[in-house]
Amino acid sequence: MADIWTGEGIWEGWRLTTDHPASSYGQPVLVDPDGIAYGPGDIRKRIYQADVARQLGVTAAAITGRINRGTLPPVDGVDEHGRGFWYLGTINDVLQRGGAE
């Protein structure tokens, strides 16, 4: 267990480490100056079905239909409430194309 990176300047007190209880199986976590650990799921913005529907100007049901037809990529994960979500890198092409399937 070790610090992989220690912040300097505006990042003073931050560290990337495996030496924290939130780290498991050797996966590093980002730890803030107060000792709070953040993993990738805490940092990457989750884009939900309602977000995609709103941006494309369609209904949530239309998004469900696209998922079922395979014209939208599978979700990247499911949150603690059972809602599927994408990360921007997965859904960005769809958002850039707009409403076209």
C-alpha positions in Angstrom: 0.0 0.0 0.0 1.4 3.3 -1.0 0.8 6.8 -2.3 1.0 6.9 -6.0 0.8 10.6 -6.3 0.9 13.5 -3.8 -0.5 16.8 -4.7 1.4 20.1 -4.7 0.3 23.7 -5.2 -3.5 23.9 -5.5 -3.6 20.1 -5.0 -1.7 20.3 -1.7 -3.1 17.7 0.7 -4.6 15.5 -2.0 -3.2 12.1 -2.8 -3.8 9.1 -5.0 -3.2 6.1 -2.9 -3.9 2.4 -2.1 -3.3 3.2 1.5 -6.9 4.0 2.5 -9.8 1.7 3.7 -11.8 2.7 0.6 -9.1 1.2 -1.6 -9.8 -2.5 -2.4 -7.9 -5.1 -4.3 -5.1 -2.6 -4.9 -7.3 -0.1 -6.7 -6.2 3.5 -5.9 -8.5 6.1 -4.6 -8.2 9.9 -4.7 -8.2 11.2 -1.1 -8.9 14.8 -0.3 -7.2 16.8 2.5 -10.0 15.8 4.9 -9.4 12.1 4.3 -12.5 11.5 2.2 -11.8 9.0 -0.6 -13.2 9.2 -4.2 -13.4 6.4 -6.7 -14.1 6.7 -10.5 -17.8 6.5 -9.9 -17.7 9.5 -7.7 -15.9 11.7 -10.2 -17.4 10.8 -13.6 -20.7 12.5 -14.4 -23.5 10.0 -14.9 -25.9 10.8 -17.7 -29.4 9.3 -17.2 -32.2 8.4 -19.6 -34.1 11.6 -18.7 -31.0 13.7 -19.4 -30.6 12.1 -22.9 -34.4 12.5 -23.6 -34.3 16.2 -22.6 -31.2 16.9 -24.7 -32.7 15.1 -27.8 -36.1 16.7 -27.3 -37.9 13.3 -27.1 -39.7 11.4 -24.3 -38.2 9.0 -21.9 -40.4 6.3 -23.5 -38.6 7.1 -26.8 -35.3 6.6 -25.2 -36.5 3.2 -23.8 -37.5 2.2 -27.3 -34.1 3.1 -28.7 -32.4 1.1 -25.9 -34.7 -1.9 -26.7 -34.0 -1.6 -30.5 -30.3 -1.3 -29.9 -29.9 2.1 -31.4 -28.5 3.4 -28.1 -25.5 1.8 -26.5 -26.1 -0.3 -23.4 -25.9 1.6 -20.1 -22.5 1.8 -18.4 -23.9 1.0 -14.9 -26.8 1.1 -12.6 -27.0 3.4 -9.6 -28.1 2.7 -6.1 -31.7 3.4 -7.1 -31.7 0.9 -10.0 -31.5 3.6 -12.7 -29.3 2.9 -15.6 -26.7 5.6 -16.7 -24.1 6.3 -19.3 -20.8 8.1 -19.0 -20.3 10.9 -21.5 -17.7 8.9 -23.5 -20.3 6.2 -24.2 -23.3 8.4 -25.2 -21.5 11.5 -26.6 -21.8 10.4 -30.3 -25.6 10.1 -29.8 -25.8 13.5 -28.2 -23.8 15.1 -30.9 -26.0 13.6 -33.7 -29.1 14.9 -32.0 -32.4 13.2 -32.4 -31.5 11.1 -35.5 -31.2 7.4 -35.0 
